[in-house]
Amino acid sequence: MAEPDLTGQEPEQEQQPGQEQRRSSRRGFLKVGRAAVVGGAAVFGGAAVFGATRLGGSPAQAADEAGADRSATAGRSATSATADTSGTTTLRKLNGLPDRPASLASATLIMVDYQNTYTQGVMELTGWRQALDAAAELLGAARAAGGKVIHVVNDGGKGTPYDIRRPIGRIHDRVRPVKGERTVVKKAPNAFVNTELGRLVDQAGNENLVIAGFMTHMCVTFTAEGAFLRGNRPTVVADACATRPLPSVAGGLSATQIHESALATIADLYGVVVRSHSALR
């Protein structure tokens, strides 16, 4: 199968009258009790973030990653103590935001960074096989429902684990775009930053977005935040996402802890989180 064209983009369309006014009205301040969340997002250092690690990292680093992340079930089957949240009120509830998941038929599906780099080598994720299986099911369900689909890839530049000119940086065969599905190339965790994603989302005409991808704590979270701050209503599909263990001041966090923490952050304010695509009505 031929590789999708990641560079051929439709010509920019002239902004429709009132479009910027509508977008601006969706931004601004979201009141949370007596505080306020400002409608703006931090911009990361583009290629500096994703291009920092070159292919062929140190043997010690590769060995550490291999020992921690290669089990296909480690991240999803691990159990951990759960906190008592009976007295916790989410920011979504405080602000009266809806908790109904999106419908695949009336939402735009954004498939974030399902690139080969996350299935091998220094960036291999815990549980990526199960997440990719779920992503393939989600993508198939969206296509069957007639929903719009947009794919996203990160380009870290030549020689990086995110080099889209090489097989390592390309979209995995299980979830490759088909004719009519656009691919957005980004350089920041928030897929809306300095890309045409916002324009494509607006053209699709769906305020509801369904988001899934790699990594849960990074590009999935920041893209969900970006969608929320521009006025869209994101739903994130948990089992179609995956991440990896990370060091911390507490000594280290498992992939499961990172994954669940990221989903909790999203569910607190930025969007609805569902366990699988079967919850999307």
PyMOL commands that set and color helices and strands:
alter all, ss='L'
color gray80, all
select helices_A, chain A and resi 19-26+47-50+59-69+74-77+91-94+104-106+116-119+121-123+128-144+167-169+173-175+197-204+216-229+238-240+255-270+277-279
alter helices_A, ss='H'
color red, helices_A
select strands_A, chain A and resi 29-32+35-38+108-112+148-154+182-186+208-213+233-237+272-274
alter strands_A, ss='S'
color yellow, strands_A
deselect
rebuild
show_as cartoon
